[in-house]
């Protein structure tokens, strides 16, 4: 069920003019009960780590997620 929601949110994001991966990461963080390291996000969504980094920056710029540790060095990312 979680996977279907994340995929659907990514599809909805594209219709709103948001990058699919950005929307999927947003959904994953929203559903997660804990902070997620970028490597786990990349593995869960089967996307490149660099794509996760770029997408997280976009979410941060939009105020949709924040950092609890420096994710660029393997820290955790936490949704608001």
Beta strands, then each sheet from edge to edge (+ up, - down):
strand 1: 36-37
strand 2: 65-67
strand 3: 76-79
sheet 1: 1+ 3- 2+
end
